[in-house]
Amino acid sequence: MSIRTTLPGRDEAHERFTILVADDDAACRRTVTGLLDREGHRVLQADCGKQAIEIARIEALHLLILDMYMRDLTGLATLRLIDQVRNPLPPTIFLTADKSKELQLEALDAGAFTIILKPFEAEVVKISVQMLLERYYRNPDRRE
């Protein structure tokens, strides 16, 4: 018998999850939002780290997708601040054009599920989100 992990606001009947996409690049935000909308998810958007923190403070989120470099805060700083207002901290995917190993290691150390390099293929985002949701919510025994 498996116990399912559920957060408030999850639509069990339709496997609909609430996902926050934070990126100061409006085109990137629209692209990711469109992909996730088509998959049936509820997508909230933030154009900066501070706005992402405010959304995280009031919304039940299942997944964060954060740009690594936004105009006000880095994705890592945003994640650390969200961690102070949201318990449990939702799993996170970072988007970045920075290919440095140091940044990737820092993101993974901060608890990122994965890092997707920009420019990205839509299918990479879609599969990464599906894998994360499967691991954390549909089959929580597979987290480790």
N, C-alpha and C positions, 0 to 999 in steps of 0.2 A: 504494500500500500504506500503510495507516494503522497506527500503533502504538497499542495501547490502554494507557491508564494504569490500573494496578491497584494497590490497596493491600492489605496483608495482611488476611486475614479476609473478603474479598469473595467471595461465593458466585456465581461466574461463571454457573453453569447456570441460576440463578433470578433473576439480577440483583438479588440481595438486598444491601442496603447497611446498614451500622451507623450509626445516627443518634443523637446525644445531644441530648436536650431538657432544658434547664435553665431552670426558672422556679419562683419561690417560691409562685406561685398554683397550688395542687393541681388546681383545676378546669381551668385552662388547660393544664397539663401533661397531664392525662388526655385532654382533647379532642385535642390535637396527637398524642399517643401513639396514640390510637385511630385517627385518620386514617392515620397512617403504618403502623400494624399492618395495617390493611385493605389497604394497598398492598403488603404482603409484606416490609416492612423490619424489621430488628432494631432496636428502640428501647430506649435506655438513658435513665433519668431521673435528674435531680439537682434537689434543691429549693433549692440555693444555689450560689454561685460556687465556693466551696471544694470542695464535693462534685464539681462539674463538672471541676475541675482534677484531682482524684484519679482520676476515671474516665478522663480524657484521658491521664493518665500511664500507665495500664495497658491500655487498650483501643485497638484499631485502629479509628479513626473515619473515616467518609467525609463527614460533615456535622455541623455544630454548629447548633443552634437555641437562641439565648440570649435570655432576657428582658433588657431594658436595665436594669431596676432590681430587683435582688434584695436580700434583707435584709442580706447581708454584703458583697457586691461588686457593682459595676455590670457589665453585660454587656461593656462595653469593657475594664474592668480584668480581668475573667475571660478575655477573649480574649487580652489581652497576656500574662497568666500562662500560659495554655495554649500560647502561642507559644514559651515558654521550655522546655516539656517535650515538645512534639510537633513533629516535623519529618518531613514537611511539615505545616504548619498546615492543618487541613481547612477547606474553604469554609464560610462562616458566613451564617446568616440571623438578623437581630435582630427580636425582637418588642417593641413598645413602644406605650404610649398617648400618649407625648410627641410632639406634632406639630411641634416646633420644627425649623426648617431647620438651625440650628446643630448639633443632635444628629444629624440625618440626615447632614449633611456629615461630621461627625466619624466616624460609623459607616462611611460609605463610604471615608473616608480610611484607616480601620483595616483595610480590605480586605473589608468586608461585601459579599456578593453582592446582597442586598436588605434592606430594612427593611419589615416588615409591621406596619401600625398595628392596635392593639387598639381596640375589639373587631373581630375579623376574620371574614371569611367562610371557611368550611372550604375552599371551592374555591380561594381565593387561596393558602392554604397548600399545598394539594395541587399546584397548577400551579407555584408557585415552587420547590417541592422537585423536581418532575419536570424543570423547566428547568435547575436547578442540576446535578442528576445527569447530565442529558444533556450539558451543556456540559463538565463536569469529568471524567466517567468514560466515557461512552458515545461521545462525539465530542470528544476533547480538542483537536482542531485548531480548534474553534470558540471556545476560551477568550477570545481577544482580540477 
